[in-house]
C-alpha cells in the first residue's frame, strides 16, 4: 500500500518561488505524441505533477521554477518547442492554501 516516503520541503526556502498549472491540448493522440510527452515529463525535474484530464485540454502539468522568468523560459523554450502542443493555458499559483500528500482514510 505504501508507495514511498517523501520529505515536504519549503520550495521558497530552496529558491523556487514560481509555480504554475499549465493546461495543454495536444495536436493529436497518436502513440508517438503520447510517448514524446511521457518522456519529456519524466525527464524534466521542473514538472512535479502531470495528470491527464477531461475537458478541452488533455493534460495539466504542475511546474516549479526559481522565478517567473525561468518559468516562462521553460514553457516557451522547452514545452512548446516539443511540437506536440496545440494550445496551452498557464495559471500562476499566487499562494498555496493547502499542500499535503495525506489521503483521507
Buried (B, 14 or more C-beta within 10 A) or exposed (E): EEEEEEEEEEBEEEEBBBBBBBBBBBEEEEEEBBEBBEEBBEEBEBBEEBEEEEEEBBBBBBBBBBEEEBBBEBBEEBBBEBEBBEEBEBEEEEEEEEEEEEEEE
